[in-house]
Amino acid sequence: MQRIPEPELMTAHEQVDAYADADFSSGDSRTVALIEQLLDETGPLPKDPLIVDLGCGPGNITIRLAELLPNAQVIGIDGSEPMLAVAKRRSIRTSNNLKFIRLQLHEIEVELKDLADLVVSNSLLHHLKKPDLLWSVTQSIAKPGCRVLHRDLRRPTSLAEVHRLQQQHLPKAPSVLIQDFTASLVAAYTTDEVDQQLRRAEMKCAKAWSEDDRYLVVSGLVG
Ligand SMILES: C[S@@+](CC[C@H](N)C(=O)[O-])C[C@H]1O[C@@H](n2cnc3c(N)ncnc32)[C@H](O)[C@@H]1O
């Protein structure tokens, strides 16, 4: 099935509210579990590490990481002000090892060059018109030996499969959220496409794989 892009930033208030109110806890837990697994496999992060969550949205993953790793400085970055407003509101009680910055992906390289020990994203890649940007930004903000974990939807092979996944995983939800989910599946990249992106970026120490019926994961090291 051909990819149909969707807008990059999520700024419409109705869309932001529906996204922020949705329960993504099981997917978020899975992303955090994959990050913990990566750290188990590659060894602990250095002392006082910097963790960057790209396309952090309302802070689902950012806040969990700040709580899980209290010695880390965690930065959530998103280009959408309404998303960051939700993230900031939600994190009021999180310890002060967390901050949110409004930046678009193409603006990040200069700000954080060579500083990150762990770069993560959840559900960002499918928004990007130029997916190679995610890999160049990841490499550019990474310190040597930086860990990376990016998780996203992957594109099904047909519209019938998109419909089946929506019926199975989101049968009842506000219509704006159902539209978002189906548009995101159609805009997502396939695991083969992501594999090619990693090759173009020469990220030889990271690998892409398919997970269950609708996700893909990129995990490894920048090096
Ligand atoms: C589907 S949400 C995911 C939010 C969060 N990571 C989560 O797991 O719930 C994607 C987020 O990426 C942001 N985004 C998309 N393209 C971006 C870009 N080029 N620069 C910065 N943020 C971007 C959107 O504004 C949105 O908040």
The ligand as a Tripos MOL2 file, in Angstrom:
@<TRIPOS>MOLECULE
LIG
   27    29     1     0     0
SMALL
NO_CHARGES

@<TRIPOS>ATOM
      1 C1          1.7590   10.7900   17.7970 C.3       1 LIG1
      2 S1          2.5080   12.0310   18.7700 S.3       1 LIG1
      3 C2          3.5060   11.0610   19.8670 C.3       1 LIG1
      4 C3          3.7040   11.7520   21.1930 C.3       1 LIG1
      5 C4          4.5060   10.9640   22.2450 C.3       1 LIG1
      6 N1          5.8380   10.6540   21.7840 N.3       1 LIG1
      7 C5          3.7950    9.7050   22.6690 C.2       1 LIG1
      8 O1          4.4050    8.6450   22.6120 O.co2     1 LIG1
      9 O2          2.6350    9.7730   23.0780 O.co2     1 LIG1
     10 C6          3.7400   12.7160   17.6710 C.3       1 LIG1
     11 C7          4.3170   14.0380   18.1620 C.3       1 LIG1
     12 O3          5.4210   14.4010   17.3120 O.3       1 LIG1
     13 C8          5.3930   15.8040   17.0960 C.3       1 LIG1
     14 N2          6.1040   16.0880   15.8500 N.ar      1 LIG1
     15 C9          5.8220   15.6110   14.6170 C.ar      1 LIG1
     16 N3          6.6960   16.0810   13.7260 N.ar      1 LIG1
     17 C10         7.5840   16.8490   14.3970 C.ar      1 LIG1
     18 C11         8.7200   17.6170   14.0160 C.ar      1 LIG1
     19 N4          9.1280   17.6710   12.7550 N.pl3     1 LIG1
     20 N5          9.3890   18.2910   14.9760 N.ar      1 LIG1
     21 C12         8.9700   18.2410   16.2700 C.ar      1 LIG1
     22 N6          7.8960   17.5510   16.6970 N.ar      1 LIG1
     23 C13         7.2080   16.8580   15.7680 C.ar      1 LIG1
     24 C14         3.9020   16.1270   17.0240 C.3       1 LIG1
     25 O4          3.6410   17.4920   17.2680 O.3       1 LIG1
     26 C15         3.3390   15.2060   18.1070 C.3       1 LIG1
     27 O5          3.2800   15.8360   19.3500 O.3       1 LIG1
@<TRIPOS>BOND
     1     1     2 1
     2     2     3 1
     3     2    10 1
     4     3     4 1
     5     4     5 1
     6     5     6 1
     7     5     7 1
     8     7     8 2
     9     7     9 1
    10    10    11 1
    11    11    12 1
    12    11    26 1
    13    12    13 1
    14    13    14 1
    15    13    24 1
    16    14    15 ar
    17    14    23 ar
    18    15    16 ar
    19    16    17 ar
    20    17    18 ar
    21    17    23 ar
    22    18    19 1
    23    18    20 ar
    24    20    21 ar
    25    21    22 ar
    26    22    23 ar
    27    24    25 1
    28    24    26 1
    29    26    27 1
@<TRIPOS>SUBSTRUCTURE
     1 LIG1         1 GROUP 0 **** ****
